[in-house]
Amino acid sequence: MSVKIIVGAQWGDEGKGKITDILAEKMDLVVRYQGGNNAGHTVVVGEKTFKLHLIPSGILYDTCCCVIGNGVVIDPEVLFWEIDTLHQKGISVTPEKFKISSLAHVILPFHKLLDSQEEGHRLGQKIGTTGRGIGPCYTDKVSRVGVRIMDLLSESRLRKVISRKDWAAVLPNHTVDIDAVVAQYAALGNRLRPFVVDTSLFVNEAIDQGKRVILEGAQGTMLDIDHGTYPYVTSSSPVSGGACIGVGIGPHKIHQVFGVAKAYVTRVGEGPFPTELTDETGELLRHRGAEYGTTTNRPRRCGWLDLVGLRYAVRVNGITEICLTKLDVLDSCKEIKVCTKYKTSEGDLIHFPLDLDLFSSCEPIYDTLPGWETDISNITRFADLPETAKQYVEYVSAAVGVPITLVSVGSRRNQTIRLISR
């Protein structure tokens, strides 16, 4: 029996999709536990590139069943677009290979309108949302007026549930046609029906039968609603603890927590970012790393690796091993800086500060390591890396106290170095 959680150890976009795809080859289930289509995973298989937003990347293996848990919010239109796109690329998505929780909440057209409206009304503090309706959908969930997948399976119940909220009052500048939305989403529910199950029961039974399971999060630790840089965060819990809630399993069934971190750091949207580089080095990282959002195509902010933040992620997630991605992006750097602590008016900090004002004033204190200035993208054994590249990996591992077991040196499956066989 093996149950692994894969979490982002930074601000998202760490390459979790590729790592999930690699590990899924030997897994029976891949389960998504939070977020919505505001996330994006890019996986390159041969000459094909797959950009996934809701369906876990395990769908690319015939032997793997993919599950969307109750903690995810689902836009049915986006989900079916994704299913149809996969079908066009030769990947079948059948009820045998794909399951959806009846308890997952549904993103309605009204939520997308609310998302744009609320972002526009925030005075001097834009969050930088994707505008996909994720936040308003989670708001309705905790306000107990949300629509769940099970509600789409009955038109009369769907109408009753949608009408619990006065949509015309919250969207005074928009046309609110409840009848049209009910008809549209009841039809989507009929198409969803074959995929809908009690996913908590399904996953727990699989675990009890000794099946191998990955629980996959979206976004990253620093965007967690509780533990992230609030209010510049997402609306759910990407940290490992969110997996138990978002799937419906007990914590005693978890065996490993994989933290995925880039060899540098990126961030999309607003909020403080101590190691951000706004100079030509930042542009170099963005260009070499193709740092543009899978979902929004927004350019990502880029900076040096932040060990204070990474140690924080290790702590709040209970990370047992790290997958270090995009090491090859640093190939052309003569020197590589790594933030080891923060300089503040209150003294140097080695622990991540929870106060946003204090965090916003932090200045990075760096160690400088030598680069390797050579192409490592075709190297498949750790022993064959340049000495300075090996030293960089070992330095990061020692600094956070967690073994690095995978190193990614490119976007393709075979551009991956395994340090420890698990």
C-alpha positions as CSV (number, residue, x, y, z in Angstrom):
1,M,0.0,0.0,0.0
2,S,1.3,3.4,-1.0
3,V,-0.4,6.8,-0.6
4,K,1.5,9.9,-1.6
5,I,0.6,13.5,-1.6
6,I,2.1,15.9,-4.1
7,V,2.1,19.5,-3.0
8,G,3.6,22.7,-4.5
9,A,6.3,24.0,-2.1
10,Q,6.2,27.6,-3.5
11,W,3.6,29.8,-5.2
12,G,2.4,27.2,-7.6
13,D,3.6,26.4,-11.1
14,E,6.4,24.3,-9.7
15,G,6.0,21.5,-12.3
16,K,3.6,19.3,-10.3
17,G,2.0,18.0,-13.4
18,K,5.2,16.5,-14.8
19,I,6.1,14.9,-11.4
20,T,2.6,13.5,-11.1
21,D,2.8,12.2,-14.6
22,I,6.1,10.5,-13.9
23,L,4.9,8.9,-10.6
24,A,1.5,8.0,-12.1
25,E,3.1,5.3,-14.3
26,K,3.3,3.0,-11.3
27,M,0.1,4.2,-9.6
28,D,-3.5,2.9,-9.7
29,L,-5.2,6.2,-8.8
30,V,-4.4,9.9,-9.1
31,V,-6.8,12.0,-7.1
32,R,-7.1,15.8,-7.3
33,Y,-8.1,17.2,-3.9
34,Q,-8.6,21.0,-4.2
35,G,-8.7,24.1,-6.5
36,G,-10.4,24.4,-9.9
37,N,-9.5,25.3,-13.4
38,N,-7.5,28.3,-12.1
39,A,-4.7,25.7,-12.0
40,G,-2.8,24.3,-15.0
41,H,-0.5,21.4,-15.5
42,T,1.6,21.1,-18.7
43,V,2.9,17.6,-19.6
44,V,5.0,16.8,-22.6
45,V,4.7,13.2,-24.0
46,G,6.8,12.6,-27.1
47,E,5.8,15.3,-29.5
48,K,2.5,16.0,-27.8
49,T,1.9,18.7,-25.2
50,F,-1.0,18.3,-22.9
51,K,-2.4,21.3,-20.9
52,L,-4.6,20.0,-18.1
53,H,-6.7,22.1,-15.8
54,L,-9.0,19.8,-13.9
55,I,-8.3,16.2,-14.9
56,P,-5.2,14.8,-13.2
57,S,-2.3,14.0,-15.5
58,G,-2.5,10.3,-14.7
59,I,-5.2,10.2,-17.4
60,L,-2.4,9.8,-19.9
61,Y,-1.8,6.2,-18.7
62,D,-4.3,3.5,-19.6
63,T,-3.6,1.7,-16.3
64,C,-4.4,4.7,-14.0
65,C,-7.8,5.8,-12.8
66,C,-8.2,9.6,-12.2
67,V,-10.5,11.1,-9.5
68,I,-11.7,14.6,-8.8
69,G,-12.4,14.8,-5.1
70,N,-15.0,16.7,-3.1
71,G,-12.6,19.6,-2.4
72,V,-12.4,20.6,-6.0
73,V,-14.7,23.2,-7.6
74,I,-15.7,22.2,-11.1
75,D,-16.7,24.2,-14.2
76,P,-18.6,21.5,-16.2
77,E,-18.1,23.4,-19.5
78,V,-14.3,23.5,-19.0
79,L,-14.3,19.9,-17.9
80,F,-16.0,18.7,-21.0
81,W,-13.8,20.9,-23.2
82,E,-10.8,19.2,-21.6
83,I,-12.3,15.7,-22.1
84,D,-13.0,16.5,-25.8
85,T,-9.5,17.9,-26.3
86,L,-8.0,14.8,-24.8
87,H,-10.1,12.6,-27.0
88,Q,-8.9,14.5,-30.1
89,K,-5.3,13.7,-29.0
90,G,-6.1,10.0,-28.7
91,I,-6.7,9.9,-24.9
92,S,-10.1,8.3,-23.9
93,V,-11.8,9.5,-20.7
94,T,-14.3,6.9,-19.7
95,P,-16.3,6.3,-16.5
96,E,-13.9,3.4,-15.8
97,K,-10.9,5.7,-15.9
98,F,-12.4,8.9,-14.5
99,K,-14.5,9.6,-11.4
100,I,-16.1,12.8,-10.0
101,S,-17.2,13.4,-6.5
102,S,-20.9,14.0,-6.1
103,L,-20.0,16.4,-3.3
104,A,-17.7,18.7,-5.4
105,H,-19.1,22.2,-5.9
106,V,-20.0,23.7,-9.2
107,I,-18.9,26.9,-10.8
108,L,-21.8,28.7,-12.3
109,P,-21.7,31.5,-14.9
110,F,-22.7,33.9,-12.1
111,H,-19.5,33.1,-10.2
112,K,-17.4,34.2,-13.1
113,L,-19.2,37.5,-13.3
114,L,-18.8,38.0,-9.5
115,D,-15.1,37.2,-9.7
116,S,-14.5,40.0,-12.2
117,Q,-16.8,42.4,-10.3
118,E,-15.2,41.8,-7.0
119,E,-11.7,42.1,-8.3
120,G,-12.6,45.4,-9.9
121,H,-14.1,46.7,-6.6
122,R,-11.1,45.9,-4.4
123,L,-9.7,49.3,-3.4
124,G,-5.9,49.4,-3.9
125,Q,-5.6,45.6,-3.3
126,K,-6.1,43.6,-6.4
127,I,-5.5,39.9,-5.6
128,G,-4.7,38.9,-9.2
129,T,-7.3,36.2,-9.6
130,T,-7.7,34.2,-12.8
131,G,-11.4,35.4,-13.1
132,R,-12.5,31.8,-13.4
133,G,-15.1,32.1,-10.6
134,I,-13.1,29.9,-8.2
135,G,-13.3,32.3,-5.2
136,P,-17.0,33.1,-5.4
137,C,-17.8,29.4,-5.8
138,Y,-15.8,28.6,-2.6
139,T,-17.5,31.5,-0.9
140,D,-20.9,30.0,-1.7
141,K,-19.7,26.7,-0.4
142,V,-18.8,28.0,3.0
143,S,-21.9,30.2,3.0
144,R,-24.0,27.0,2.5
145,V,-25.7,28.2,-0.7
146,G,-23.5,26.3,-3.1
147,V,-24.5,24.0,-5.9
148,R,-22.9,20.5,-5.8
149,I,-22.4,18.0,-8.6
150,M,-25.3,15.9,-7.2
151,D,-27.6,18.8,-7.6
152,L,-27.0,18.8,-11.4
153,L,-28.6,15.3,-11.6
154,S,-32.1,16.6,-10.8
155,E,-33.5,19.7,-12.6
156,S,-36.0,20.4,-9.9
157,R,-33.4,20.2,-7.1
158,L,-31.0,22.3,-9.2
159,R,-33.6,25.0,-9.6
160,K,-34.3,25.0,-5.8
161,V,-30.6,25.1,-4.9
162,I,-29.7,27.9,-7.3
163,S,-32.6,30.0,-6.1
164,R,-31.3,30.0,-2.5
165,K,-29.2,33.0,-3.5
166,D,-30.6,36.3,-4.8
167,W,-28.4,36.5,-7.8
168,A,-30.1,39.6,-9.2
169,A,-29.2,41.5,-6.0
170,V,-25.5,40.6,-6.1
171,L,-25.2,41.1,-9.9
172,P,-27.3,44.3,-10.4
173,N,-25.5,45.3,-13.6
174,H,-26.0,41.9,-15.3
175,T,-28.9,39.9,-16.7
176,V,-29.7,37.0,-14.4
177,D,-31.6,34.3,-16.3
178,I,-32.1,31.4,-13.8
179,D,-34.2,29.4,-16.2
180,A,-31.4,29.4,-18.9
181,V,-28.8,28.4,-16.3
182,V,-30.9,25.6,-14.9
183,A,-31.6,24.2,-18.4
184,Q,-27.9,24.4,-19.4
185,Y,-26.5,22.9,-16.2
186,A,-29.2,20.1,-16.0
187,A,-28.0,19.1,-19.5
188,L,-24.4,19.1,-18.3
189,G,-25.4,17.1,-15.3
190,N,-26.9,14.4,-17.6
191,R,-23.6,14.2,-19.4
192,L,-21.7,14.0,-16.1
193,R,-23.9,11.3,-14.6
194,P,-21.8,8.3,-15.6
195,F,-18.7,9.7,-13.9
196,V,-20.3,10.7,-10.6
197,V,-19.6,8.5,-7.6
198,D,-18.9,8.6,-3.8
199,T,-15.2,9.2,-4.3
200,S,-14.4,9.0,-0.6
201,L,-15.7,5.5,-0.6
202,F,-14.0,4.7,-3.9
203,V,-10.6,5.9,-2.8
204,N,-10.8,4.4,0.7
205,E,-11.7,1.0,-0.7
206,A,-8.8,1.3,-3.2
207,I,-6.4,2.1,-0.4
208,D,-7.7,-0.8,1.8
209,Q,-7.2,-3.1,-1.2
210,G,-3.5,-2.1,-1.3
211,K,-3.8,0.1,-4.4
212,R,-1.2,2.8,-5.1
213,V,-2.6,6.3,-4.8
214,I,-1.4,9.8,-5.5
215,L,-3.3,12.8,-4.0
216,E,-2.5,15.8,-6.2
217,G,-2.9,19.4,-5.1
218,A,-3.1,22.5,-7.3
219,Q,-1.4,25.9,-6.7
220,G,1.2,25.9,-3.9
221,T,1.9,26.3,-0.2
222,M,2.3,30.1,-0.3
223,L,-1.1,30.4,-1.9
224,D,-2.9,28.4,0.8
225,I,-5.9,30.2,2.3
226,D,-4.6,29.6,5.8
227,H,-0.9,29.3,5.5
228,G,-0.2,31.5,2.5
229,T,0.5,35.2,2.0
230,Y,-3.0,36.2,2.8
231,P,-4.9,37.9,1.2
232,Y,-2.9,37.2,-1.9
233,V,-3.9,33.6,-1.9
234,T,-6.2,31.1,-3.5
235,S,-9.6,30.1,-1.9
236,S,-8.7,26.5,-0.8
237,S,-6.0,24.5,1.0
238,P,-3.2,23.3,-1.3
239,V,-1.1,22.1,1.7
240,S,-1.0,18.4,2.4
241,G,-3.6,18.7,5.2
242,G,-6.1,19.7,2.6
243,A,-5.8,16.3,0.9
244,C,-7.5,14.5,3.7
245,I,-10.4,16.9,3.7
246,G,-10.6,17.3,-0.1
247,V,-10.7,13.5,-0.7
248,G,-12.3,12.2,2.5
249,I,-9.6,9.9,3.9
250,G,-7.9,9.7,7.3
251,P,-4.4,11.1,7.8
252,H,-3.1,7.8,9.1
253,K,-3.4,6.5,5.5
254,I,-0.8,8.9,4.1
255,H,2.8,7.5,3.7
256,Q,4.8,10.2,1.9
257,V,4.5,13.9,1.0
258,F,6.3,15.0,-2.1
259,G,7.1,18.7,-2.2
260,V,7.7,20.0,-5.7
261,A,9.9,23.1,-5.9
262,K,11.6,24.9,-8.7
263,A,15.4,25.5,-8.6
264,Y,14.4,29.2,-8.5
265,V,11.0,30.8,-7.6
266,T,8.1,32.2,-9.6
267,R,4.9,33.9,-8.7
268,V,1.8,34.9,-10.6
269,G,-0.5,37.6,-9.5
270,E,-0.1,40.2,-6.8
271,G,1.6,40.1,-3.4
272,P,5.1,40.4,-1.8
273,F,8.0,38.4,-3.3
274,P,11.3,39.1,-1.6
275,T,13.7,37.4,-4.1
276,E,11.9,38.8,-7.2
277,L,14.3,39.8,-10.0
278,T,13.1,42.7,-12.1
279,D,16.4,42.9,-14.1
280,E,17.8,41.0,-17.0
281,T,18.4,38.0,-14.8
282,G,14.7,37.8,-14.1
283,E,14.0,38.1,-17.8
284,L,16.5,35.3,-18.5
285,L,14.8,33.0,-16.0
286,R,11.4,33.8,-17.5
287,H,12.6,33.2,-21.1
288,R,14.5,30.0,-20.4
289,G,11.8,28.6,-18.1
290,A,8.9,29.6,-20.4
291,E,7.4,31.2,-17.4
292,Y,3.9,32.0,-18.6
293,G,0.8,30.8,-16.9
294,T,-0.8,27.6,-18.3
295,T,-4.3,28.9,-17.5
296,T,-3.9,32.6,-18.1
297,N,-0.7,33.0,-20.2
298,R,0.3,35.8,-17.8
299,P,4.1,36.3,-17.5
300,R,5.3,34.9,-14.1
301,R,7.4,37.0,-11.8
302,C,10.8,35.3,-11.3
303,G,13.4,35.3,-8.6
304,W,16.1,33.3,-6.9
305,L,15.4,30.3,-4.7
306,D,14.0,31.3,-1.3
307,L,15.1,28.7,1.4
308,V,13.1,30.5,4.1
309,G,9.9,29.9,2.2
310,L,11.0,26.4,1.3
311,R,11.7,25.4,4.9
312,Y,8.3,26.8,5.8
313,A,6.7,24.6,3.2
314,V,8.5,21.6,4.5
315,R,7.2,22.4,8.0
316,V,3.5,23.0,7.3
317,N,3.2,20.1,4.8
318,G,5.3,17.6,6.6
319,I,7.3,17.1,3.3
320,T,9.3,13.9,3.3
321,E,11.1,14.4,0.0
322,I,11.5,17.1,-2.6
323,C,11.3,17.0,-6.4
324,L,13.5,19.9,-7.7
325,T,12.4,21.0,-11.1
326,K,13.8,23.2,-13.9
327,L,17.4,22.9,-12.8
328,D,18.3,23.3,-16.4
329,V,16.9,26.9,-16.5
330,L,20.0,27.9,-14.5
331,D,22.4,26.4,-17.1
332,S,23.7,29.8,-18.3
333,C,24.1,31.4,-14.9
334,K,27.7,32.1,-13.9
335,E,26.6,32.6,-10.3
336,I,23.4,31.5,-8.5
337,K,22.1,33.2,-5.5
338,V,20.0,31.5,-2.8
339,C,18.1,33.4,-0.1
340,T,19.0,31.9,3.3
341,K,17.3,34.5,5.6
342,Y,15.5,37.8,5.6
343,K,16.8,41.2,6.7
344,T,14.1,43.3,8.5
345,S,13.8,46.3,10.7
346,E,13.3,43.8,13.6
347,G,16.5,41.9,12.8
348,D,17.4,38.9,10.6
349,L,14.7,36.2,10.2
350,I,15.4,32.6,9.5
351,H,11.7,31.6,9.9
352,F,8.9,32.7,7.5
353,P,7.0,35.7,9.0
354,L,3.2,35.5,9.2
355,D,2.7,39.2,9.3
356,L,2.2,40.4,5.7
357,D,3.5,44.0,6.4
358,L,6.7,42.5,7.9
359,F,7.0,40.1,5.0
360,S,6.5,42.9,2.5
361,S,9.5,44.7,4.0
362,C,11.8,41.7,4.0
363,E,15.1,41.9,2.1
364,P,16.8,38.7,1.0
365,I,20.1,37.8,2.4
366,Y,21.9,35.6,-0.1
367,D,24.5,32.9,-0.3
368,T,26.2,32.8,-3.7
369,L,27.0,29.5,-5.4
370,P,28.9,28.9,-8.6
371,G,27.0,28.0,-11.7
372,W,27.9,25.3,-14.2
373,E,27.4,27.2,-17.5
374,T,26.7,24.0,-19.5
375,D,23.7,22.3,-20.9
376,I,22.4,19.6,-18.5
377,S,19.1,18.9,-20.2
378,N,20.1,15.5,-21.6
379,I,21.7,14.2,-18.4
380,T,19.8,11.3,-16.8
381,R,22.2,10.3,-14.0
382,F,23.0,12.5,-11.0
383,A,26.6,11.3,-11.1
384,D,26.9,12.8,-14.6
385,L,25.9,16.3,-13.6
386,P,28.6,19.0,-13.4
387,E,30.1,19.1,-9.9
388,T,28.6,22.6,-9.2
389,A,25.2,21.4,-10.3
390,K,25.4,18.5,-7.9
391,Q,26.6,20.8,-5.2
392,Y,23.6,23.1,-5.7
393,V,21.2,20.2,-5.3
394,E,23.0,18.9,-2.2
395,Y,23.2,22.4,-0.8
396,V,19.4,22.9,-1.1
397,S,18.7,19.5,0.4
398,A,20.9,20.1,3.4
399,A,19.5,23.6,4.0
400,V,15.9,22.3,4.3
401,G,16.7,19.0,5.9
402,V,14.8,16.9,3.4
403,P,16.2,14.6,0.7
404,I,15.8,15.6,-3.0
405,T,14.8,12.4,-4.7
406,L,13.9,13.7,-8.2
407,V,15.6,16.4,-10.3
408,S,13.9,17.6,-13.5
409,V,16.1,19.0,-16.3
410,G,13.5,19.6,-18.9
411,S,9.8,19.3,-19.7
412,R,9.8,15.7,-21.1
413,R,9.4,12.6,-19.1
414,N,12.9,11.3,-19.8
415,Q,14.4,14.6,-18.7
416,T,14.3,13.5,-15.1
417,I,17.0,12.3,-12.7
418,R,16.1,9.9,-9.9
419,L,18.4,10.2,-6.9
420,I,16.6,7.6,-4.8
421,S,14.5,4.8,-6.1
422,R,11.2,4.6,-4.1
